[in-house]
Amino acid sequence: MFILTSKNSIANHFIAELRDVKIQQDSMRFRKNLERLGEVLAYEISKTLTYKSTEVETPLAIAQSNLLNQQPVLVTILRASLPFHQGFINVFDKAENAFVGAYRGKHNADESFEIEMDYLASPDLTDKTIILIDPMLATGKSLLKSYQALLKYGKPAKVIISAAIAAPEGIAFLQEYLPEAELFIATLDNCLNEKYYIVPGLGDAGDLAFGLKL
């Protein structure tokens, strides 16, 4: 598992601003910081992909460049992931994209919940690398359900999950039920609270990016 904040970098500032209750009031700034984290994590992921030697003609000679063997498919969990996804597509600018409408259903009396899904659009995923993108990895249930639903579009060769903020409980869940997935997260928080929200976290990423939902 890759954790971006295991080493200090400018990304610490992006995460701090995402958390800050005063700066959060600027939704444009919030979206931009998610986009920036997406770009940094996409760059780190790119180091793990396969490349092939390619000739590139310059005005003076032929240059050898190692270029991606295959672009990944970027899978975004709506709606909170949209600015995070923008960072990834800024880096993987020739990637195909898939979109999943997965969200928490109504909470039960014990605060448990089921994952609802009402939208799914994807290209063929057969033998491709897919990157599942979700800014908040809390329980991991929505990511697992999204991946299982996507399998009707083909079995990918490689599965990568990327999140801005993750909880240990969600990491453990995915390692148990989706062990083939490689995890790339910006930072790992303390725990989930009784309502299954990440602590210290940042609040509701979708609401902060796009406004309160009914």
Buried (B, 14 or more C-beta within 10 A) or exposed (E): BBBBEEEEEEBBEBBEBBBBEEEBEBBEBBBBBBBBBBBBBBEBBEEEBEEEEEEEEEEEEEEEEEEBEBBBBBBBBBBBBBBBBBBBBEBBEEBBBBBBBBBBEEEEEEEEBEBEBEEBEBEEBEEBBBBBBBBBBBBBBBBBBBBEBBEEBBEBEBBBBBBBBBBEBBBEBBEEBBEEBBBBBBBBBEEBEEEBBBEEBBBEBBBBBBEEEE
